[in-house]
Amino acid sequence: MTAPATDPASSRARPGTIITVAVTGAHAKADVPALPVGSEEVAAAAASCARVGASVIDLEPRHDTSVPDVVAAVHNRTDLVVRVAAYARSETLSTLLDSGAEVLTCPVDAPEDFVAALREGARTRGIAVHHEVRTLEQLETLRARCAAETGPVHAVLVFGSATDSGMHGDPETLSRAVARLPEGAGYTVTGLDDTAVPMLLATLATNGHVRVGMADTLEYSPGEPVRDNAQLVARAAGVAKIAQRLPLAVSHVRGLFGLSG
């Protein structure tokens, strides 16, 4: 009997790409007029980014906005996975846990009592916890912290320029970081400022996921300001398609993150 034929293309298929957009960050609206600030502006930006390939939106607590209001507005306009940065210095933890976010990102260097409270609160609410890493040394802490975890582990790796004290945005450092991740962990990479494009390309080559957005870079190219967040997402989606790492649908991403719905 002849063995069934296999499709060579399917056997060589590469994993898809989660494209995350960080739309605002800590920039001041007065300094960056195009920056979306406030519930309706952020929700409109989220909708534009969803149309061109984003599946996750990263939000950071700001003094001039309410996290629950922004999360609700984004949910009303899109089906994006909403991930909120949980910093010990930001809004109260209970506010973040009850904000409607599906994922909270905890810095690996946060105080242990804060981490424990965040993880317990997230567990009781069915919220996933991701881990923000800014130095290679923090990856050792991450490995120890996640040793007993049974669900999906996902790290957000932040790279910067040579003048930053964190991880330098180059392929060699990315490779070293990936090698130190907990076994089986997923990871999203962002490059700050002028490392945004190099890290986008390097990450796609390592089968990682990518984050772009005005929170991380305000220049589309040297001397050319970013028009809006959708411009950055569209570029990332286009490069991902060229790399045969197609942007993943939101429903697929929820499965990878261990989320229901």
C-alpha positions in Angstrom: 0.0 0.0 0.0 1.3 3.4 -0.9 1.8 5.8 2.0 -0.4 8.8 2.0 1.2 11.9 0.4 2.2 14.7 2.7 2.1 18.3 1.8 5.7 19.6 1.9 4.5 23.2 2.5 2.6 22.2 5.6 5.5 20.2 7.0 7.7 23.3 6.8 5.1 25.7 8.2 6.5 28.2 10.6 4.7 29.3 13.8 2.6 32.5 13.6 3.4 35.8 15.3 1.6 37.5 18.1 1.7 41.2 17.4 1.3 43.4 20.4 0.9 47.1 20.3 1.8 49.4 23.2 -0.1 52.5 22.3 0.8 55.2 24.9 3.3 54.4 27.6 4.5 57.2 29.8 5.0 59.9 27.1 3.2 63.3 27.7 0.5 64.3 25.3 2.0 67.8 25.3 5.2 66.4 23.9 3.7 64.0 21.4 0.4 65.5 20.1 -0.3 62.3 18.0 -0.2 60.1 21.1 -3.6 58.5 22.0 -4.4 59.4 25.6 -7.7 58.8 27.4 -10.3 56.1 26.9 -11.8 57.0 23.6 -8.5 57.9 21.9 -6.8 54.7 23.1 -9.9 52.6 22.0 -9.9 54.2 18.6 -6.1 53.5 18.2 -6.7 49.9 19.4 -9.4 49.4 16.7 -7.1 50.7 14.0 -4.3 48.4 15.1 -6.6 45.4 15.2 -7.6 46.0 11.6 -4.0 45.7 10.4 -2.8 42.7 12.5 -2.5 43.4 16.2 -4.0 40.8 18.6 -2.8 42.2 22.0 -2.7 45.7 23.4 -0.4 46.7 26.2 -1.6 49.4 28.5 0.4 51.2 31.2 -1.2 53.0 34.2 -1.0 56.8 33.8 -1.7 59.6 36.2 -4.2 61.2 33.7 -6.3 58.2 32.9 -8.3 55.4 34.7 -7.1 51.9 33.8 -10.6 50.4 34.2 -12.1 53.1 31.9 -9.5 52.5 29.2 -9.8 48.7 29.4 -13.6 48.9 29.1 -13.4 51.3 26.1 -10.9 48.9 24.3 -13.2 45.9 25.0 -16.2 47.9 23.6 -14.4 48.6 20.3 -12.2 45.5 19.8 -11.7 41.8 20.8 -8.0 42.4 21.4 -6.4 40.7 24.4 -5.8 43.5 26.9 -2.6 43.3 29.0 -1.9 45.8 31.7 1.5 46.6 33.3 1.3 46.0 37.0 3.9 48.1 38.8 4.3 48.3 42.6 4.4 52.1 42.2 1.3 52.4 40.1 -2.4 52.2 40.9 -3.5 49.9 43.7 -3.1 46.3 42.9 -6.8 45.6 43.5 -7.7 48.3 40.9 -5.5 46.6 38.3 -6.8 43.1 39.1 -10.4 44.3 38.7 -9.8 46.5 35.7 -11.1 43.9 33.2 -7.6 43.1 31.8 -7.1 39.5 30.8 -3.3 39.6 31.4 -1.2 41.5 33.9 2.5 42.0 33.3 4.7 41.9 36.4 8.3 43.2 36.4 10.6 40.4 37.4 12.4 42.8 39.8 9.2 43.7 41.7 9.2 43.1 45.5 8.3 39.5 46.4 5.3 40.4 48.5 3.9 42.4 45.6 4.5 39.5 43.2 2.9 37.0 45.6 -0.2 39.2 46.0 -0.5 39.8 42.3 -0.2 36.1 41.4 -2.8 35.1 44.0 -5.2 37.8 43.0 -4.8 36.9 39.3 -5.3 33.2 40.0 -8.6 33.7 41.8 -9.9 35.9 38.9 -8.6 33.8 36.0 -6.1 36.4 34.9 -2.8 35.4 33.2 0.4 36.8 34.6 3.3 37.6 32.2 6.8 38.6 33.2 8.6 41.8 32.1 12.4 41.3 31.8 14.9 44.1 31.2 18.2 42.5 32.1 19.9 39.2 31.4 20.3 38.7 35.2 16.5 38.9 35.7 16.1 35.8 33.6 17.7 33.7 36.4 15.1 35.1 38.8 12.4 34.3 36.3 13.5 30.7 36.0 13.4 30.2 39.7 10.1 32.0 40.0 8.4 29.9 37.3 9.9 26.5 38.3 6.7 25.4 39.9 4.2 26.9 37.4 2.0 24.6 35.5 0.3 27.0 33.1 1.9 28.8 30.1 4.9 31.0 30.9 5.3 34.1 28.8 8.0 36.8 29.1 8.1 40.3 27.7 11.7 41.1 26.9 12.6 44.8 26.6 15.8 45.8 24.7 17.3 49.2 24.4 20.3 51.1 23.0 23.9 50.7 24.0 23.5 53.6 26.5 20.8 51.9 28.5 21.6 49.8 31.6 19.4 46.9 30.4 19.6 44.5 27.5 21.3 45.9 24.4 19.1 45.6 21.3 21.2 43.3 19.1 20.8 39.7 17.8 23.6 38.4 20.1 21.9 39.7 23.2 18.5 38.4 22.1 20.0 35.0 21.5 21.5 35.0 25.0 18.2 36.0 26.5 16.2 33.4 24.7 18.6 30.7 25.8 18.1 31.7 29.5 14.3 31.5 29.4 12.4 28.8 31.3 12.0 25.7 29.2 8.9 26.0 27.0 8.3 29.7 27.8 6.8 32.0 25.1 8.3 35.4 24.7 7.5 38.8 23.2 10.3 41.2 22.3 10.3 45.0 21.9 13.1 47.3 21.0 13.1 50.8 22.3 13.8 53.8 20.1 16.3 53.1 17.3 16.5 49.4 18.2 12.8 48.8 17.2 13.4 47.6 13.7 16.5 45.6 14.3 14.8 43.7 17.2 11.6 43.2 15.1 13.7 41.4 12.4 15.8 39.5 14.9 12.8 38.3 16.8 11.0 37.0 13.8 14.1 35.1 12.9 14.0 33.3 16.3 10.3 32.5 16.1 9.5 34.9 18.9 6.6 37.3 19.1 6.8 41.1 18.7 5.6 44.3 20.3 5.6 47.6 18.6 4.0 51.0 19.4 4.4 54.6 20.3 5.1 53.6 23.9 8.4 52.2 22.7 9.4 54.4 19.7 8.3 57.7 18.3 10.3 57.5 15.0 9.2 55.5 12.1 12.6 55.9 10.5 15.5 58.3 11.4 14.1 61.8 11.4 10.5 60.7 10.5 8.0 60.8 13.4 5.5 58.0 13.8 2.2 59.0 12.3 0.2 56.6 14.6 0.3 53.2 16.2 -1.4 51.5 13.3 1.6 52.5 11.1 3.9 50.5 13.3 1.6 47.5 13.5 1.1 47.5 9.7 4.9 47.4 9.2 5.3 44.6 11.7 2.5 42.6 10.1 4.1 43.1 6.7 7.5 42.0 7.8 6.0 39.0 9.6 4.2 37.9 6.4 7.5 38.2 4.4 9.1 36.0 7.1 6.3 33.5 6.7 5.3 34.2 10.3 1.7 35.3 9.8 0.0 37.4 12.4 -2.1 35.2 14.7 -5.8 35.7 15.3 -6.9 36.8 18.7 -8.7 33.5 19.3 -5.4 31.6 18.7 -3.5 34.0 21.0 -6.0 33.4 23.9 -5.3 29.7 23.6 -1.5 30.3 23.7 -1.9 32.5 26.8 -4.2 29.9 28.5 -7.2 32.3 28.5 -10.8 31.3 28.3 -13.3 32.9 25.8 
